[in-house]
């Protein structure tokens, strides 16, 4: 990617926070969040098997929350704050400029990962943490069923 098209990322020296804020932010989980756990539990109960937080070979630094390699489906459970959910994101008052740039960069990175995965033949499903578990399950399962049927069709043609 040419340097001019890269998102502008704020530098850490622009970020001035107190010790309490740093501690609180350091405790935010990268994986195994409650919405992710509920989705995994529901999918497993329905017989779907997957990998958790596994890198996708050939796609740079992309680690979907759930990965179905045989069906080539990648599932992301996006948090409202970190992925800049339009109805729920509110920028912190402290360092608002930093956070706005940071969260926009996160959204651009998500779009790049989606495009890379799609080019590599993967189906990408993104659900928000605020989606009810049943809605998220239905969205993911619809893509999984479609992918399984497509795979079965290609296997019977051989």
Buried (B, 14 or more C-beta within 10 A) or exposed (E): EEEEEEBEBBEEEEBEBEEEBEEEEEEEEEEEBEBBBBBBEBBEEEEBEBEBEBEBEEBEEBBBBBBBEEBBBBBBBBBBBBBBBEEEBEBEEEBEEBBBBBBBBBBBBBEBBBEBBEEBEBBBBBBBBBBEBEEBBEBBBEBBEEBBEEEEEEEEEE
